[in-house]
Amino acid sequence: MSSAPEPLSMTVDGQDFLVRARAGQSGVYDFEWLTGPSGYGFTVARSDRSPLGHAEAEEAIRGFLAQSDPATGLID
């Protein structure tokens, strides 16, 4: 039985996220926006099911933040 790796805490552009790999779903990652509105975040799923690198995770967070209203968490 395999388990998902430990969650990774990341701070990008002053915003804190917790990144979790989904157990049993290779290449799928859930990003929880810790400093944003409660319960907000996003998911990244790689079509080739390969692991997500730190730089790729940071790029995904920046893309999410660029689209999101920091007060509401809603996508513009």
N, C-alpha and C positions, 0 to 999 in steps of 0.2 A: 504494500500500500504506500503510495507516494503522497507527500504533503507539499503544499505550496511553500516557497521560501518565506522567510520573515518579511513583514512589510518594511518598506524603505521610506524614511522621512526625507523630504526634499524641500528646500526653500528656494524659490525662483522669483526674482524681482520683488522680494519682500513678502511673498505669499507662501504659506506653508501647506504642503500636501503630504498625504500618506498614500503610497503606491503599493498595491497588493496584486500579486499574481494569483489568478484564480486556480484553485486546486482542480486538477483533472481537465483543464482547458489550456493546453499549451499555447503561448503567444497572446493570451488575453489578460489585460491589466486594468484594474479599477483604480482611479485617482480620486481620493477624497480631499476636498478643499477645506482644510482645517481652519483657515483664517477668513474664509468667505462665509456667505449665508449658510446656516445650518442645513446639512443634508445635500449640499450641492457638490458636483464633481462630474466626472466623465469616464468613459471606458475606451481603451485602445485595444483593437484586435488585429493581430498581424496575420495576413492571409497565408504566409509561409510557415506560421506557427513557431517562428524562431524567437529566442529571448529578446527582450527590449533592453537596449543599452542605456546607460546613464544619460548620454548626450541626446539620445532619441526621446527619452522620457522628458528631459528638460525642454526640448523643442516642442513636444506635445503640450506641455503645460503652458508654454509661452503662446502657442496658438490658441489654446482655450482662453487664456486671460485676455488676449487681444480681441476676442469676440464677446466677452462677458462684461456686463455692468457690475463693477465691484460692490455696489450697494445692494443690488437685488439678486445677483447671480444669473440673471437672465441673459440669454444670447441676444445680441443686438441684431 
